[in-house]
Amino acid sequence: MNGKYKIAAGIMAGTVAAAAVLTAGINHKAAYAVFRNLTARKLELDEHALWSGGSVFERVPYADDSPSQYLDLYIPESGSDSEKPRLFVMVHGGGFIGNDSQSRQPILMYRYFRDHGYACASVNYRLAQEAPFPAACDDVKAAVRFLQSHAEEYGYDASRPAIWGESAGGYLAVTEAFSNEKEFMGVRYLGQDEDEAAGKFYTGEAAVLIDYYGAVDLGSVWAEGGDWKELGIPKVVVDIANSWIDKKMLEGYSSVESYWMRREFGDMTEEDRKTFDPHYFLDENLSRESGPAVMIVHGDCDITVPYLQSQRLYDHLVRIIGEDRTKFLLVHGEGHATDMLYSDDVLARVDAFIQRF
């Protein structure tokens, strides 16, 4: 895990928020949300445990623009060559500025799913301090295309890949799954030259998207009023609970999202916003006949990304691709990136959804 930016530790700043809530008499919704974050149950996780259920390939480079462009691949043993494990791609979160392919949330995901027969690839990508938008989007798409290209070499089925992302990684997974074969193609994956010479073209298309509390409405999280006002969460609670962000590293920008974009959202035109808005890609590229099936998971006590973002995305998806290919699981009492969103019960429901498509 990235030692400098352990995002899970940032939630502990909620201790201060809790004191503010309890002493200042802020409304009961805020108090309950902070309390649930502070008392969230933890799953046991030995980060150094060895896996004996298949093959492990760590820090596999998928491009050569940066040392950050690598992935970790876990391929379970299959019963026969005709039953190769299905590819499941995982994208870590961390506010676009922290964490890596071996942070807590992707570990919780890939340990469950590799033990349930999936070939799991945890993707690392360039963070905001190394390269601004759309570098991380390009990286994730290049990683998926690399994995499609190298399926035969590693021995998994990439014909119907699933992709998961959480928080900032949720945004990256959404844009990867919603974009078309021309968008976010700024990185050439290793082996692309050979593929093109052979007449092969990989699009990065995903059959299933699993969005965990994705920050899909960039620019709105830190705004006054809006979602937080509707949810009854004072902005001071949001600010304190997310005080893990080192303001100095943002180089004067008002938020991590603005720093990643290297532009303030208030300075952008409607055309500018189309270059990064998942709702725009949804309208342009998805339909009832094309695009991924989508499951969204969010905790209703999230004080980092308001769950109303996920609700709006779900409502939009139902209109475009239909209710039968979309699911929204709002988990009561859980906060941002809390472990119980990765419980066997929740992940079994994710698994059941993936297997439908």
C-alpha positions as CSV (number, residue, x, y, z in Angstrom):
1,M,0.0,0.0,0.0
2,N,1.1,3.6,-0.7
3,G,2.6,4.6,2.7
4,K,2.2,8.3,2.1
5,Y,-1.5,8.3,1.3
6,K,-3.3,5.5,3.1
7,I,-6.8,6.5,2.3
8,A,-8.5,4.2,4.8
9,A,-6.6,6.1,7.5
10,G,-8.3,9.3,6.3
11,I,-11.6,8.1,7.6
12,M,-10.2,8.2,11.1
13,A,-10.2,12.0,10.7
14,G,-13.9,11.5,11.3
15,T,-13.1,11.3,15.0
16,V,-12.7,15.0,14.9
17,A,-15.9,15.3,12.9
18,A,-17.7,13.3,15.5
19,A,-16.5,15.7,18.2
20,A,-17.7,18.6,16.1
21,V,-21.1,16.9,15.6
22,L,-21.7,15.9,19.2
23,T,-20.5,19.2,20.8
24,A,-22.0,21.6,18.3
25,G,-25.3,19.9,18.2
26,I,-25.3,19.2,14.4
27,N,-28.4,17.3,13.2
28,H,-28.9,13.6,13.9
29,K,-28.3,12.5,10.3
30,A,-24.7,13.8,10.4
31,A,-24.2,12.4,13.9
32,Y,-25.4,8.9,12.8
33,A,-23.3,8.9,9.6
34,V,-20.1,9.9,11.5
35,F,-20.9,7.3,14.2
36,R,-21.3,4.5,11.7
37,N,-18.0,5.4,10.0
38,L,-16.2,5.4,13.4
39,T,-17.6,2.1,14.5
40,A,-17.5,0.3,11.1
41,R,-16.6,-3.4,11.4
42,K,-13.4,-4.6,10.0
43,L,-12.6,-7.8,8.1
44,E,-9.5,-9.8,9.0
45,L,-6.9,-9.3,6.3
46,D,-3.4,-10.7,6.3
47,E,-1.8,-8.6,3.6
48,H,1.1,-11.0,3.4
49,A,-0.8,-14.3,3.0
50,L,0.3,-16.5,0.2
51,W,-2.2,-17.8,-2.3
52,S,-2.0,-21.5,-3.4
53,G,-5.1,-21.6,-5.6
54,G,-3.4,-20.7,-8.9
55,S,-0.8,-18.6,-10.6
56,V,0.3,-15.1,-9.5
57,F,1.9,-12.5,-11.8
58,E,2.8,-9.3,-10.0
59,R,3.8,-5.9,-11.4
60,V,3.2,-6.9,-15.0
61,P,3.8,-3.9,-17.2
62,Y,0.9,-3.1,-19.6
63,A,2.5,0.0,-21.1
64,D,5.9,1.7,-21.1
65,D,5.1,5.4,-20.6
66,S,5.6,5.2,-16.8
67,P,6.7,2.7,-14.1
68,S,3.2,3.2,-12.7
69,Q,1.7,1.3,-15.6
70,Y,1.5,-2.2,-14.3
71,L,-1.0,-4.7,-13.0
72,D,-1.2,-7.7,-10.7
73,L,-2.8,-10.8,-12.1
74,Y,-4.2,-13.8,-10.2
75,I,-5.4,-16.8,-12.3
76,P,-7.1,-19.7,-10.5
77,E,-6.5,-23.3,-11.6
78,S,-9.3,-24.4,-13.9
79,G,-10.8,-27.8,-14.5
80,S,-9.9,-27.9,-18.2
81,D,-8.7,-25.8,-21.1
82,S,-12.3,-25.3,-22.2
83,E,-13.2,-23.7,-18.9
84,K,-10.8,-20.9,-18.6
85,P,-11.5,-18.4,-15.7
86,R,-13.4,-15.3,-16.7
87,L,-11.5,-12.0,-16.5
88,F,-12.4,-9.5,-13.8
89,V,-10.5,-6.2,-13.8
90,M,-10.1,-4.1,-10.6
91,V,-9.3,-0.4,-10.3
92,H,-8.3,1.0,-6.9
93,G,-9.5,4.3,-5.5
94,G,-7.7,7.0,-3.5
95,G,-8.9,10.4,-4.7
96,F,-6.8,10.3,-7.8
97,I,-3.8,11.0,-5.6
98,G,-3.2,7.9,-3.5
99,N,-3.2,4.1,-3.1
100,D,-2.1,1.5,-5.6
101,S,-3.0,-1.9,-6.9
102,Q,-2.4,-3.5,-3.5
103,S,-4.4,-1.2,-1.3
104,R,-7.0,-2.7,1.0
105,Q,-10.2,-2.5,-1.2
106,P,-8.8,-4.3,-4.3
107,I,-7.2,-6.9,-2.0
108,L,-10.6,-7.6,-0.5
109,M,-12.1,-7.9,-4.0
110,Y,-9.6,-10.1,-5.7
111,R,-9.2,-12.4,-2.7
112,Y,-12.9,-13.2,-2.8
113,F,-13.2,-13.4,-6.6
114,R,-10.1,-15.4,-7.4
115,D,-11.3,-18.0,-4.9
116,H,-14.6,-18.0,-6.7
117,G,-13.1,-18.8,-10.1
118,Y,-12.3,-15.5,-11.7
119,A,-9.0,-14.4,-13.2
120,C,-8.4,-11.1,-11.3
121,A,-6.3,-8.2,-12.5
122,S,-5.6,-5.3,-10.1
123,V,-4.6,-2.3,-12.2
124,N,-2.1,0.4,-11.1
125,Y,-2.2,3.7,-12.9
126,R,-0.6,7.2,-12.9
127,L,-1.8,9.4,-10.1
128,A,-2.6,13.1,-10.4
129,Q,0.8,14.2,-9.1
130,E,2.5,12.3,-12.0
131,A,0.1,13.1,-14.8
132,P,-3.2,15.0,-15.0
133,F,-6.5,13.9,-16.6
134,P,-7.0,11.9,-18.8
135,A,-3.8,9.9,-18.1
136,A,-5.4,7.6,-15.5
137,C,-8.4,7.0,-17.8
138,D,-6.0,6.2,-20.7
139,D,-4.0,3.9,-18.4
140,V,-7.0,1.8,-17.3
141,K,-8.3,1.4,-20.8
142,A,-4.8,0.4,-22.0
143,A,-4.7,-2.2,-19.2
144,V,-8.0,-3.7,-20.2
145,R,-6.9,-3.9,-23.9
146,F,-3.6,-5.4,-22.8
147,L,-5.4,-8.1,-20.9
148,Q,-7.7,-8.8,-23.8
149,S,-4.7,-9.1,-26.1
150,H,-2.8,-11.4,-23.7
151,A,-5.6,-13.7,-22.7
152,E,-4.3,-16.8,-24.5
153,E,-0.8,-16.2,-23.1
154,Y,-2.0,-16.2,-19.4
155,G,-4.9,-18.6,-19.8
156,Y,-8.1,-16.8,-19.0
157,D,-11.3,-15.9,-20.9
158,A,-11.4,-12.2,-21.9
159,S,-14.4,-12.5,-24.1
160,R,-16.8,-11.0,-21.5
161,P,-14.6,-9.0,-19.1
162,A,-16.1,-7.5,-15.9
163,I,-14.5,-4.3,-14.5
164,W,-14.8,-3.0,-10.9
165,G,-13.7,0.3,-9.4
166,E,-14.1,2.0,-6.1
167,S,-14.4,5.8,-5.4
168,A,-11.9,7.5,-7.8
169,G,-11.4,4.1,-9.3
170,G,-15.1,3.8,-9.7
171,Y,-15.0,6.9,-11.9
172,L,-12.2,5.3,-13.9
173,A,-14.0,2.0,-14.3
174,V,-17.2,3.8,-15.3
175,T,-15.4,5.9,-18.0
176,E,-13.6,2.8,-19.2
177,A,-16.8,0.9,-19.6
178,F,-18.9,3.8,-21.0
179,S,-16.4,5.1,-23.5
180,N,-16.2,4.0,-27.1
181,E,-13.3,2.5,-29.2
182,K,-11.9,6.0,-29.9
183,E,-12.1,7.6,-26.5
184,F,-9.3,7.4,-23.8
185,M,-7.0,5.7,-26.3
186,G,-4.0,7.9,-25.5
187,V,-1.8,5.0,-24.2
188,R,-0.5,2.2,-26.4
189,Y,-0.4,-1.1,-24.6
190,L,2.6,-3.4,-24.8
191,G,2.1,-5.6,-27.9
192,Q,-0.3,-3.2,-29.7
193,D,2.1,-2.7,-32.6
194,E,2.2,-6.5,-33.2
195,D,-1.6,-6.8,-32.8
196,E,-2.2,-4.0,-35.3
197,A,0.3,-5.6,-37.8
198,A,-1.7,-8.8,-37.5
199,G,-5.0,-7.0,-38.0
200,K,-6.2,-7.3,-34.4
201,F,-7.9,-4.4,-32.6
202,Y,-8.9,-4.6,-28.9
203,T,-11.4,-2.0,-27.7
204,G,-11.4,-2.5,-24.0
205,E,-15.2,-3.2,-24.1
206,A,-16.5,-4.6,-20.8
207,A,-19.6,-6.9,-20.5
208,V,-20.2,-5.9,-16.8
209,L,-19.4,-2.9,-14.7
210,I,-19.4,-2.9,-10.9
211,D,-19.3,0.6,-9.6
212,Y,-18.5,0.9,-5.9
213,Y,-19.3,4.4,-4.5
214,G,-17.8,6.0,-7.6
215,A,-17.1,9.7,-7.6
216,V,-19.0,10.1,-10.9
217,D,-20.1,13.7,-10.6
218,L,-16.7,15.4,-10.5
219,G,-16.7,18.9,-9.1
220,S,-19.8,18.5,-7.0
221,V,-18.5,16.7,-3.9
222,W,-17.0,19.8,-2.3
223,A,-19.7,22.2,-3.4
224,E,-21.8,24.1,-0.9
225,G,-25.3,22.8,-0.5
226,G,-26.4,20.3,-3.2
227,D,-26.2,16.6,-2.3
228,W,-24.9,17.2,1.2
229,K,-27.6,19.6,2.0
230,E,-30.3,17.2,0.8
231,L,-28.7,14.4,2.9
232,G,-28.4,16.6,6.0
233,I,-24.6,16.4,6.2
234,P,-23.0,19.8,7.0
235,K,-20.1,20.6,4.8
236,V,-17.9,21.1,7.8
237,V,-18.3,17.4,8.6
238,V,-17.4,16.5,5.0
239,D,-14.3,18.7,5.1
240,I,-13.1,17.3,8.4
241,A,-13.8,13.7,7.6
242,N,-11.7,14.1,4.4
243,S,-8.9,16.1,6.0
244,W,-6.4,13.4,5.0
245,I,-5.9,15.4,1.8
246,D,-2.7,17.4,2.0
247,K,-3.7,20.8,0.7
248,K,-0.1,21.7,-0.1
249,M,0.1,19.1,-2.7
250,L,-2.9,20.5,-4.6
251,E,-0.8,23.4,-5.8
252,G,-3.5,25.9,-5.0
253,Y,-6.4,24.0,-6.6
254,S,-9.6,23.8,-4.6
255,S,-10.0,20.0,-4.6
256,V,-8.3,16.8,-5.6
257,E,-10.5,16.6,-8.7
258,S,-9.6,20.1,-9.8
259,Y,-5.9,19.3,-9.2
260,W,-6.2,16.1,-11.3
261,M,-7.9,18.2,-14.1
262,R,-5.4,21.1,-13.5
263,R,-8.5,23.3,-13.9
264,E,-11.2,24.6,-11.6
265,F,-14.6,23.2,-12.5
266,G,-16.2,26.6,-12.2
267,D,-14.0,27.8,-15.2
268,M,-15.2,25.0,-17.5
269,T,-17.7,25.3,-20.3
270,E,-20.4,22.7,-21.0
271,E,-18.2,21.4,-23.9
272,D,-15.3,21.0,-21.5
273,R,-17.4,18.9,-19.2
274,K,-18.4,16.5,-21.9
275,T,-14.8,15.4,-22.0
276,F,-15.0,13.8,-18.6
277,D,-18.7,13.5,-17.6
278,P,-19.8,9.8,-17.4
279,H,-23.4,10.8,-18.0
280,Y,-22.4,12.2,-21.4
281,F,-20.6,9.0,-22.4
282,L,-23.7,7.1,-21.2
283,D,-26.0,9.0,-23.5
284,E,-23.6,8.8,-26.4
285,N,-22.4,5.2,-26.3
286,L,-24.9,3.0,-24.4
287,S,-28.3,1.6,-25.3
288,R,-30.5,-1.3,-24.6
289,E,-28.7,-3.3,-27.2
290,S,-25.1,-2.2,-26.4
291,G,-22.8,-1.5,-23.5
292,P,-22.2,-3.2,-20.2
293,A,-24.7,-4.3,-17.5
294,V,-24.1,-2.2,-14.4
295,M,-24.3,-2.8,-10.7
296,I,-23.7,0.1,-8.3
297,V,-22.9,-0.4,-4.6
298,H,-22.9,2.5,-2.1
299,G,-23.2,3.0,1.6
300,D,-25.9,5.4,2.8
301,C,-23.5,6.8,5.5
302,D,-20.8,7.8,3.0
303,I,-19.4,11.2,3.9
304,T,-16.9,11.3,1.1
305,V,-19.0,10.7,-2.0
306,P,-22.7,11.3,-1.5
307,Y,-24.8,8.3,-2.5
308,L,-27.1,10.6,-4.4
309,Q,-24.4,10.5,-7.2
310,S,-24.9,6.8,-7.5
311,Q,-28.7,7.2,-7.4
312,R,-28.6,9.7,-10.3
313,L,-26.4,7.4,-12.3
314,Y,-28.7,4.4,-11.6
315,D,-31.8,6.4,-12.7
316,H,-30.0,7.5,-15.9
317,L,-28.9,3.9,-16.6
318,V,-32.5,2.6,-16.2
319,R,-33.6,5.1,-18.8
320,I,-30.9,4.2,-21.3
321,I,-30.2,0.5,-20.9
322,G,-33.2,-0.7,-19.0
323,E,-33.9,-1.9,-15.5
324,D,-33.1,-5.6,-16.2
325,R,-29.5,-4.8,-16.8
326,T,-29.0,-2.4,-13.9
327,K,-28.9,-2.9,-10.2
328,F,-28.4,-0.4,-7.3
329,L,-27.5,-1.8,-3.9
330,L,-27.6,0.9,-1.2
331,V,-26.1,-0.6,1.9
332,H,-27.6,0.7,5.1
333,G,-25.2,2.0,7.8
334,E,-22.0,1.8,5.8
335,G,-19.6,4.6,5.0
336,H,-17.0,5.2,2.3
337,A,-14.8,2.2,1.6
338,T,-15.9,0.4,4.7
339,D,-15.0,-3.3,5.0
340,M,-18.6,-4.6,5.2
341,L,-19.2,-3.5,1.6
342,Y,-16.8,-6.4,0.9
343,S,-18.5,-8.9,3.1
344,D,-19.2,-12.4,1.7
345,D,-22.9,-11.5,1.6
346,V,-22.4,-8.4,-0.5
347,L,-19.8,-9.9,-2.8
348,A,-22.0,-13.0,-3.4
349,R,-24.6,-10.6,-4.7
350,V,-22.1,-9.0,-6.9
351,D,-21.0,-12.4,-8.2
352,A,-24.6,-13.4,-8.9
353,F,-25.0,-10.2,-10.9
354,I,-21.9,-10.8,-13.0
355,Q,-22.9,-14.3,-13.8
356,R,-26.1,-13.1,-15.4
357,F,-24.2,-11.4,-18.2
